[in-house]
Amino acid sequence: MILDGKIALITGGARGMGRVSAIELAKMGARVIIVDWEGEAGTRTRDYINRVTGRQTADFVYCDLSSLQAIRALADDVKARYPALHILMCNAGITDPVRRLSVDGFEMHLATCHLAHFLLTHLLLDLLKLSAPARIVSISSEAHKAGPGLDFDDLNNEKIWKGGEFSNSASFTAYHRAKLCNIYFT
């Protein structure tokens, strides 16, 4: 198969586009590391892949990507358990109409959609280079076009909630900004 011997890590790999990507990469022969904060969906996806491929080719790793400490632990775990990393798919994302802060004090859209992938990529970059040819795939969204751009005076998205804790409009603006950060980072 085209990806035999290759190792791929997919954030947000338990559901949606990440799940489909994990399944398809495994069908092409890759060993997949499914990273997600949703434990039940992650184990279901892992078990499904292993059943469909007939091999123990998928692993599930729980990680709250909004936590910088958890991301550092994830990177350490990956470097300790896997001899190489050929594909890093930065896919995880959220939309939440409730203003929340990560354990590190960052607005959740920014923390999960962008800062997580920024840090994880940098922590795994040496392993990716050693595994060359390797690829980093950043999943963004057309939502990156849906606003005026980044507000460097409000990177933590405090002003957009206008003092309230619930807002679909603010949530979409925060998502737009985080996805624009993905584009800039890429």
LINFENVEN-V564184 format. One record per backbone hydrogen bond with DSSP energy under -1.0 kcal/mol. CO is the residue of the C=O (numbers start at 1). NH is the residue of the N-H. If there is no record, write none. Layout:
co nh
CO NH
CO NH
This chain:
co nh
1 4
3 6
6 31
7 86
7 87
8 33
9 89
10 35
15 19
16 20
17 21
18 22
19 23
20 24
21 25
22 26
23 27
24 28
25 30
26 29
28 3
31 8
32 59
33 10
34 61
35 12
35 13
36 63
37 39
38 42
39 43
40 44
41 45
42 46
43 47
44 48
45 49
46 50
47 51
48 52
49 53
50 54
55 57
57 32
59 34
61 36
63 65
64 67
67 71
68 72
69 73
70 74
71 75
72 76
73 77
74 78
75 79
76 80
77 81
78 82
86 135
87 9
88 137
89 11
89 91
90 139
97 167
100 108
102 105
106 102
107 111
108 112
109 113
110 114
110 115
111 116
114 118
115 119
116 120
117 121
118 122
119 123
120 124
124 128
125 129
126 130
127 131
129 132
135 88
137 90
141 144
142 145
143 146
151 154
154 157
159 162
161 164
165 99
167 171
168 172
169 173
170 174
171 175
172 176
173 177
174 178
175 179
176 180
177 181
178 182
179 183
180 184
181 185
182 186
